[in-house]
Structures are given as structure tokens and as C-alpha cells.
């Protein structure tokens, strides 16, 4: 699963996830991609599940790009623990996703098969997404 090799700080605050994506909102590498249409938080396990699903569907032909990386640690306290006694331990690594962010890209596969693979990957996402192609990549959101 994806996680940073090193971080400057072990734990972070959650912060807010507002606004639209101005970075990573255009197709850069592939021909067809998944774009988020609403805000959310993607986990390293969800990224891995979507990647496995896509590569199995296209039977490891073509190329896929993962355009997101989970840098933010999310902590959780153990179940049935009383309040206080500090912040919990790091449970998972996430990335805040804003509307318009490209999550996966694909190239070298015919469009119908790529659409099927990306649709399966969308089902693994915890927020709404849509499939876009390179020619309609210029429209935002």
C-alpha cells in the first residue's frame, strides 16, 4: 500500500477540504481518466483496490498512472478507550480530494475496454467521479 517513506511530523490535524482543484485537474499523461466530481478523502487501500481492479480488467496491457498519493496520516484511538490521554496512533494514510482532481489515467487500451476498467475503479471510490477523455479534459469540473 502507498505511504510516505519519511515524514517530518508523525501526526497531523485533519484540516478542511474546501474549494475546487486547481492542480491536477487536467489529463497530463494518458488518453482517458477518472475525475472526482465531489470532495472527499481517499485511503491508500482504496487506491490499491482500484489499481488492482483496473489492471486485471485490461489484463496488464497499456499503461495506468496514479495521480494521487496519500501523504496525510489519520489517527484513531482504540475502541472502548476513555477520552483524554493524548492523540491516537496513525491508522491509515489519506489524501484530501477536491472536485476536479484527476485520480487515475490510462493509455494504450481501446476506449471501450478502458471505460469498463475505469467504471470498475469508480465503484471503489468513496466519492462521485466521472470518466473523461483527453479531448474534453479542458472543461473544468
Buried (B, 14 or more C-beta within 10 A) or exposed (E): EBEEEEBEEEEBEEEEEEEEBEEBBBBEBBBBBBBBEBBBBBBBBBBBBBBEBBBEBBEEEBEBBBBBBBBBBBBEBEEEEEEEEEEEEBEBBBBBBBBBBBBBBBBEBEEEBBBBBBBBBBEBBEBEBEBBBBEEBEEEB
